[in-house]
């Protein structure tokens, strides 16, 4: 079995992914708000049928699901941005000395300053 090479982190790519997640998540509420009118019109055309209220419920459930997904995307995007900044900040810390524990993952930060994993 080959030795564990650790992993590589590219803070710029984490930042781009986080920014994209926040951008998409920010657009979702405006788009899901557009579901109300067409759903109400379609359900109104089914007056007296059981499928009318079912269609209203389905539209409301989809809106909630998509809005919840947008909130999760916002959270994930923010976490990616924080993670990228944490790697950038750690990249500027002085090399640990004495009894400090070595990086067990042999992390390589790409796109920043070289990290010495002595």
Secondary structure, 3 states (H helix, E strand, C coil): CCCCCCCEEEHHHHHHHHHHHHHHHHHHHHHHHCHHHHHHHHHHCCCCCHHHHHHHHHHHHHHHHHHHHHHHHHHHHHHHHHHHHHHHHHHCCCCCCCCCCCCCCCCEEECCCCCCCC
